[in-house]
Amino acid sequence: MTPLPWHTVEQAILSEECWLRGVFDFGPYSDTDATPIPLGLSNDKMLRQIAIALVNGTIRASEIKNASELGLWTDKNKYIEEINPGNERHGSAWHRSMMNIVKQHFSKEGFEVVNEPYLSLGRADLGVYKPEYPNLYVEIGTTSLFKTWFNIQTMPNTILLFIPTTSYAIEFKINESSSNQIF
């Protein structure tokens, strides 16, 4: 196999970095280095490393969209304001309502859904489990770039599902062989 020219690879990496910046909400402190990060990794370096992993296929990303609000999670025409937040413990009313409806969606599909499971670093909003399926962890709303970067690096054969809005989600499938090889 002939390697690609440097400029072609670099353009692909920059394209993925741009996409990551556009689709993720890393919260109000995303433009600062508020999180103590080892090895002097800046936000730009972490984004670049995730982009490189996407380009080389170590992780795969998929965008999941639906034009109607909550259309990814229910076949009923509902709006987030109509969803009961349930007994969720943290976040705004929007966040709690989204956790409730996503939990119901996966439960109806036969998955076991757990609130706030531990990850390699921090916790996810939901853990979704079923025999013979990779473990799936759901983050709703904002997420930490450092936490995302670290968990991608240390959780092979896992799916991370990020839900920044009611009609959009991003799925990262981390390959089984990715541990200690991504960055």
Phi, psi and omega per residue, in radians:
M1 nan 2.261 -3.141
T2 -1.455 2.249 3.115
P3 -1.144 2.618 3.097
L4 -1.307 2.669 3.058
P5 -1.076 2.588 -3.096
W6 -0.925 -0.812 -3.068
H7 -1.125 -0.513 3.103
T8 -1.219 -0.773 3.123
V9 -1.154 -0.792 -3.133
E10 -1.067 -0.698 3.116
Q11 -1.123 -0.681 3.108
A12 -1.130 -0.726 3.112
I13 -1.112 -0.814 3.132
L14 -1.091 -0.641 3.101
S15 -1.108 -0.759 3.112
E16 -1.155 -0.712 3.086
E17 -1.020 -0.798 3.132
C18 -1.075 -0.768 3.102
W19 -1.051 -0.815 3.139
L20 -1.018 -0.765 3.124
R21 -1.097 -0.569 -3.098
G22 -1.393 -0.503 -3.024
V23 -1.738 -0.389 -3.096
F24 -1.681 2.583 2.965
D25 -1.972 1.805 -3.119
F26 -1.585 0.257 3.024
G27 1.550 3.128 -3.032
P28 -1.198 -0.310 -3.104
Y29 -1.834 0.305 -3.048
S30 -1.152 -0.439 -3.132
D31 -1.528 -0.017 3.107
T32 -2.050 2.865 3.059
D33 -1.687 1.031 -3.071
A34 -1.207 -0.477 -3.138
T35 -1.520 2.258 3.073
P36 -1.156 2.067 -3.033
I37 -2.007 2.194 3.131
P38 -1.215 2.832 3.042
L39 1.119 0.244 3.109
G40 1.155 0.482 3.137
L41 -1.345 2.154 3.068
S42 -1.546 2.961 3.060
N43 -1.008 -0.721 3.136
D44 -1.062 -0.724 3.140
K45 -1.180 -0.685 3.113
M46 -1.142 -0.764 3.096
L47 -1.069 -0.711 3.126
R48 -1.110 -0.724 3.131
Q49 -1.132 -0.693 3.075
I50 -1.131 -0.731 3.121
A51 -1.081 -0.723 3.103
I52 -1.089 -0.734 3.119
A53 -1.103 -0.607 3.081
L54 -1.190 -0.751 -3.116
V55 -1.162 -0.721 -3.103
N56 -1.479 -0.019 3.035
G57 1.490 0.120 3.107
T58 -1.140 -0.610 2.981
I59 -2.229 2.642 3.097
R60 -2.086 2.423 3.122
A61 -2.041 2.487 3.067
S62 -2.320 2.376 3.024
E63 -1.636 2.378 3.133
I64 -2.145 2.096 -3.062
K65 -2.256 2.664 3.001
N66 -2.585 2.312 -3.058
A67 -1.140 -0.532 -3.117
S68 -1.599 2.531 3.115
E69 -1.054 2.321 -3.135
L70 1.146 0.166 -3.130
G71 -1.114 -0.367 3.088
L72 -1.290 -0.404 -2.932
W73 -2.019 -0.273 -3.130
T74 -2.651 2.642 3.103
D75 -1.616 -0.003 3.114
K76 -1.572 2.536 3.081
N77 -1.375 1.594 3.127
K78 -2.187 2.782 3.056
Y79 -2.017 2.679 -3.050
I80 -0.981 -0.561 -3.131
E81 -1.135 -0.363 -3.106
E82 -1.525 -0.180 -3.046
I83 -1.511 2.261 3.081
N84 -1.237 2.231 3.138
P85 -1.107 -0.253 3.125
G86 1.188 -2.597 -3.063
N87 -1.800 0.421 -3.127
E88 -1.119 2.622 -2.963
R89 -1.729 -0.358 -3.039
H90 -2.413 2.876 3.079
G91 1.606 3.055 3.108
S92 -1.265 3.032 3.088
A93 -1.036 -0.692 3.102
W94 -1.041 -0.830 -3.110
H95 -1.090 -0.811 -3.141
R96 -1.117 -0.702 3.114
S97 -1.131 -0.735 3.103
M98 -1.112 -0.728 3.089
M99 -1.023 -0.763 -3.115
N100 -1.081 -0.839 -3.080
I101 -1.253 -0.630 3.093
V102 -1.178 -0.712 3.086
K103 -1.043 -0.808 3.116
Q104 -1.070 -0.719 3.134
H105 -1.006 -0.909 -3.093
F106 -1.235 -0.603 3.090
S107 -1.080 -0.722 3.117
K108 -1.126 -0.456 3.125
E109 -1.507 0.095 3.069
G110 1.562 0.224 3.111
F111 -1.586 2.632 2.941
E112 -1.487 2.279 -3.108
V113 -2.107 2.243 -3.084
V114 -2.110 2.381 3.068
N115 -1.331 2.405 2.973
E116 0.832 0.964 3.082
P117 -1.264 2.674 3.086
Y118 -1.299 2.477 3.018
L119 -1.912 -3.053 3.022
S120 -1.030 -0.644 3.059
L121 -2.345 2.070 3.096
G122 1.385 -2.781 -3.131
R123 -2.269 2.677 2.987
A124 -1.621 2.908 3.045
D125 -1.245 -0.749 3.140
L126 -2.420 2.547 2.958
G127 -1.956 2.343 -3.060
V128 -2.162 2.104 -2.988
Y129 -2.297 2.520 3.054
K130 -2.778 2.421 3.118
P131 -0.958 2.462 3.107
E132 1.162 0.298 2.985
Y133 -2.077 2.561 3.038
P134 -1.119 2.614 3.064
N135 -1.082 2.394 -3.112
L136 -2.099 2.270 3.139
Y137 -2.110 2.316 -3.027
V138 -1.923 2.285 3.010
E139 -2.044 2.193 -3.104
I140 -1.939 2.288 3.134
G141 1.431 -2.346 -3.103
T142 -1.364 2.759 3.075
T143 -2.551 2.755 3.122
S144 -1.465 2.293 3.093
L145 -1.077 -0.787 -3.128
F146 -1.082 -0.775 3.118
K147 -1.074 -0.755 3.116
T148 -1.083 -0.876 3.141
W149 -0.994 -0.845 -3.088
F150 -1.123 -0.788 -3.103
N151 -1.217 -0.592 3.039
I152 -1.077 -0.678 -3.102
Q153 -1.232 -0.541 -2.936
T154 -2.006 0.087 -3.069
M155 -2.210 1.273 -3.137
P156 -1.132 2.758 3.105
N157 0.957 0.778 -3.097
T158 -2.309 2.705 3.019
I159 -2.027 2.243 3.033
L160 -1.908 2.147 -3.124
L161 -1.968 2.052 -3.140
F162 -1.826 2.258 -3.113
I163 -2.139 1.572 -3.115
P164 -1.413 -0.389 -3.137
T165 -2.433 3.044 -3.120
T166 -1.263 -0.299 -3.058
S167 -2.162 0.301 -3.048
Y168 -2.586 2.456 3.073
A169 -2.548 2.706 3.086
I170 -2.190 2.207 -3.134
E171 -1.916 2.218 3.039
F172 -1.920 2.048 3.039
K173 -1.737 2.078 -3.108
I174 -1.705 2.140 -3.095
N175 -1.114 2.662 -3.129
E176 -1.069 -0.593 -3.074
S177 -1.553 0.207 -3.026
S178 -1.405 -0.386 -3.053
S179 -0.977 2.256 3.132
N180 1.114 0.199 3.117
Q181 -2.061 -0.201 -3.056
I182 -1.232 -0.871 -2.962
F183 -2.091 nan nan
